[in-house]
Amino acid sequence: MNLLKLFQTRSRTFYVFLVILGMVSSLTNLGILMQINIALGGGASYFGKYNVLAFAGLIVLSFFTTLYFQKYMAELTNNIMYSLELSIIEKVRNASYESFEKMGGSRLYAAVSDARVLGRVPEIFVAILNAAVTLICSLGYLYWISLWAGITITLLMVGLLLVYLYRNNIIEKDLNKVRDLQDNYYNSLRELLVGFKQIRVSTLRNLNIFNKFIFTNRNKAKELSMGVSRKYIVNELIGVYSWYFVLGVIIFLLPVLFHISLIQLAVFITTILFMMSPVSQLIVYIPSLTGIRIALERINRLDGELKVDALPAIIAPPPFRDFTSLRFENVSYMYSPDEKRSFELHLPDFRISKGEIIFVVGGNGSGKTTFINVLTALCRVDTGKVWLDEQELSWEEMSLFSNSMAVVYSDHYLFTENYDEHDLSDENELLQERIEIFNLNGILSKEAKTGNFSTKLSKGQQKRLALMLALTEDKPIIVLDEWAAEQDPENRRLFYLEWLPMLKRMGKTIIAISHDDDFFHVADRVIRFNYGKIVSDTELVL
Ligand SMILES: Nc1ncnc2c1ncn2[C@@H]1O[C@H](COP(=O)(O)OP(=O)(O)OP(=O)(O)O)[C@@H](O)[C@H]1O
């Protein structure tokens, strides 16, 4: 996606408007310039006695065209900004888990602020167009008055522009560095916010995150930004003082070189003064264009990364699918295969049957969570086949089937809004019954604003609420990652000896990571992972 393509997709009429505005503005500029010069030289106007009317007409035409265009631009600007923001979020929500992990949250925030920068594109385009048209008209007028003098001034201005662009290129590189620093800064900020408790209780950590990361980063960014500002100031001053140089050439050199008359000289000087404002506008807006290009490049890069393994756009939730068996045949998944130390999960032949309670066990780093990620299609398998009721599933179908699984992660996040559209009303008897069963009676309270359950609960209580909500989703498969880890002994006992059997009686299939060997007998099967492989798959017959 480049800048021009961005416009094409947002508004087909943009270019038509741009051409109309360009024409009106060149007509107005040239007209006004000629009127002034004719008045200065005491010559006859083309419009004779309607001179004043023509002058006023030009200004009115310019006023209304610009007004109409500005309104159109305001609309277009907002459309571009908000739809870009939404399209970034759209890509994130359809991205694969791996590309999401690689991206990191801080880059998402940076991309959203980049989208805001892009919202200025139409305004900048119009300003540059106006300035360029005025410049071209003025130069054309100079050529008409004296060809050689016009050429001399054009060469002079091109030379000065090249110096300006060369310096601007150096500034662009510095700006890129500032943006990289900003990404790192957002990352440190995220760590400060997410890990606030750990940072608050350790002075060393507290000092280090501030001194070694945030402070150093901001200092570097400040130095670079100050350098950029200094270079901009020098550039702008060169721009302004170049005019004196050009005026000097006109006043002192042109009469000697080309024998131009006093009236021609006056016309030249007026025209040059007329060009000053558009050129300074160009000087102001070219750096903005640079910033926009950088923002666009970064959004494009993020876009490319998120496209990897992206899911097809989700339009409506698929119906839950019950099943008899889910089978993995020669399935393997590897984290970042390019890296030296990479972990591979391998499932030569593994089957889950409806109604089973399967415990997934094994040491730290043996591959239990990776297995859950593959099972729930968070990670896309590299090789092998997945069969649902002896029907092979594509990656997309597997992703859809994950909708039939209610998952409680070890670091489960309880949403503040009721995205699952649960019936949380007091009249819901089944819900009240489950609140009772999961020992949440008298613990849960509702947020007045959202009507959702408050998430200000202890870790164990949060997990019990998450389990209850997972059950409310009414899906055939329940996946639990170390669910019992935060429970007190009584709730843990209830989980293994009462709640899991209850779920089984309800016809649910349960896949649960567990470290509680005292309760392994509750499961129908215990599968043990080691180095990414299932080293034992024990069926327990009670
Ligand atoms: N995002 C990742 N990128 C690269 N390697 C990873 C990633 N996540 C996990 N791993 C590696 O994969 C291996 C298996 O990790 P996994 O989280 O599946 O283990 P686990 O059995 O769930 O461990 P634990 O009991 O500690 O939770 C580990 O060696 C880990 O270093």
The ligand as a MOL file (V3000), in Angstrom:
LIG
                    3D

  0  0  0     0  0            999 V3000
M  V30 BEGIN CTAB
M  V30 COUNTS 31 33 0 0 0
M  V30 BEGIN ATOM
M  V30 1 N 6.5850 -18.6680 22.2430 0
M  V30 2 C 7.5670 -19.5490 22.2870 0
M  V30 3 N 8.6070 -19.4750 21.4370 0
M  V30 4 C 9.6190 -20.3480 21.4590 0
M  V30 5 N 9.6900 -21.3780 22.3330 0
M  V30 6 C 8.6840 -21.5250 23.2170 0
M  V30 7 C 7.5800 -20.6140 23.2570 0
M  V30 8 N 6.7340 -21.0200 24.2440 0
M  V30 9 C 7.2940 -22.1200 24.7890 0
M  V30 10 N 8.4520 -22.4270 24.1820 0
M  V30 11 C 9.3290 -23.5410 24.4700 0
M  V30 12 O 8.5820 -24.7300 24.2790 0
M  V30 13 C 8.8600 -25.6650 25.2860 0
M  V30 14 C 7.5520 -26.2140 25.8400 0
M  V30 15 O 6.8760 -25.1740 26.5090 0
M  V30 16 P 5.4510 -25.3990 27.1450 0
M  V30 17 O 4.9610 -24.0820 27.5830 0
M  V30 18 O 4.6210 -26.1720 26.2110 0
M  V30 19 O 5.8150 -26.3060 28.3920 0
M  V30 20 P 4.8880 -26.8300 29.5680 0
M  V30 21 O 5.0050 -28.3100 29.5660 0
M  V30 22 O 3.5300 -26.2720 29.4620 0
M  V30 23 O 5.6470 -26.2400 30.8160 0
M  V30 24 P 5.1080 -25.7020 32.2240 0
M  V30 25 O 4.7380 -26.8840 33.0500 0
M  V30 26 O 6.2940 -25.0260 32.7760 0
M  V30 27 O 3.9700 -24.7810 31.9640 0
M  V30 28 C 9.7330 -24.9870 26.3130 0
M  V30 29 O 11.0320 -25.5130 26.1820 0
M  V30 30 C 9.7180 -23.5220 25.9390 0
M  V30 31 O 10.9870 -22.9800 26.0880 0
M  V30 END ATOM
M  V30 BEGIN BOND
M  V30 1 1 1 2
M  V30 2 1 2 3
M  V30 3 2 2 7
M  V30 4 2 3 4
M  V30 5 1 4 5
M  V30 6 2 5 6
M  V30 7 1 6 7
M  V30 8 1 6 10
M  V30 9 1 7 8
M  V30 10 2 8 9
M  V30 11 1 9 10
M  V30 12 1 10 11
M  V30 13 1 11 12
M  V30 14 1 11 30
M  V30 15 1 12 13
M  V30 16 1 13 14
M  V30 17 1 13 28
M  V30 18 1 14 15
M  V30 19 1 15 16
M  V30 20 2 16 17
M  V30 21 1 16 18
M  V30 22 1 16 19
M  V30 23 1 19 20
M  V30 24 2 20 21
M  V30 25 1 20 22
M  V30 26 1 20 23
M  V30 27 1 23 24
M  V30 28 2 24 25
M  V30 29 1 24 26
M  V30 30 1 24 27
M  V30 31 1 28 29
M  V30 32 1 28 30
M  V30 33 1 30 31
M  V30 END BOND
M  V30 END CTAB
M  END
